[in-house]
């Protein structure tokens, strides 16, 4: 990515302020997001294709009444990785570990594995 490359600090700020607009700007038009969790196991993951669909997903997630934290992260120019913690008002917690490949126009491929309190 160019001078607009994400930093962990910029991603942390967007995540923790629930700024879906800033997060959506990180994705290339042809990006693919894969999500693995208890509802979407490795053999049948959820796949979200394209910046528009990913944007709708992010709008949904960050519009929910919950607190988000970015606990660990790294960007090396070609890859982005971070661990996000979420907590709902009812006390339910979610941890999501994300790894992404960066291209010249943003994130092109992302995999997130998440675990929820049961």
N, C-alpha and C positions, 0 to 999 in steps of 0.2 A: 504494500500500500504506500501511498505518497505521504505528504506532510499532514494529511488528515487522518493518519493512522491512529487507531485508538490507543490509549494508554490505560493501564489498570486504574489510575486515579480518575480518568474521565468515565470509564465504565462503572467504577464504584459509585461515583456521583449520580449517574443516570439510574443505576439499580436502586440505590438507597433513597432517591427522591421520586422513584416510580415514574421516571421520564421516558415513557415508551417511544416518544418521537425521536429522541437522541439515540436510543438503542436501534430503532428501525433504520436509521441512517447508516448503520454499520454494515448492512447486508447488500451484497451484489444482487442485481436483478434476477439472476438465475440461481440464487443460493438454495441449498437444500439443508433442512434441519431434521435430524432424527432424534426421537425421544424414546428412551427405554425406562420403563417403570413397572409397577405391578399390574397395571392395566394394559401395558404395551411391552410384552416380554421380548427378549432378543430375537426370537423366531418370528415375531410379528410386531416390529417397532412401529411407532407412529412416524410418518414421514410427511413433512410440510415442505412444499416446493414453491419457490419463487418469493421475491421480496414482498409482494402484496399479501400472500397467504401468511407468511411469517409475520408481517406487520399486524395482521388481524389477530394472530395468536398472542403477540406481545401486548397489543391493546387490551386483550382480555385479561391476561395475567397481571399486568401492572395497574389495571383498574380495580382489582379486588382489594378489599379491606384487609391488608396484611402488611407486615413489616418485612423488608428485604435488607439483607446485609451481604456484602461481598467480602468473604473471609480470607481468601488466598487467591493470588492470580499472577500471571506472567504473560508477557507479549514479547516475541522474539523477531518480529518482522514477517515471518511466514506462518506463525501459529499463535493462537490465543488460548489460554486455559484459565479457568477460575472455578471457585467453589462458592455457590450462593446459598445462603440460609434464608428461610422464610418462616414466619410464624403468623398464624391466624389468631384473631381475638379469642377464639375458644381454646387456645393452648396447643393446637395442632402444629407440628413442626415439619418442615420439608427441607431436605438437603439436596442440592443439585450440583453435580460435577459436569462441567462443560469443557470440551476440547474443540477447537475450530481451526480450519485452514483459511489463511488470508490470501486473497488475490489482489490484483491491481485496483479493483473496484469495491473491495470490502470482503466480508466473510462469504466464502463460497460453499463451505461444507462445515456443518456443525453436528456434533453428537452430544446429547445431554443424557446422563443417567441420574435418575432421581429416586429418592426414598422418602416415603411419608410415614408419620406415626400411624400405627394401626389402631 
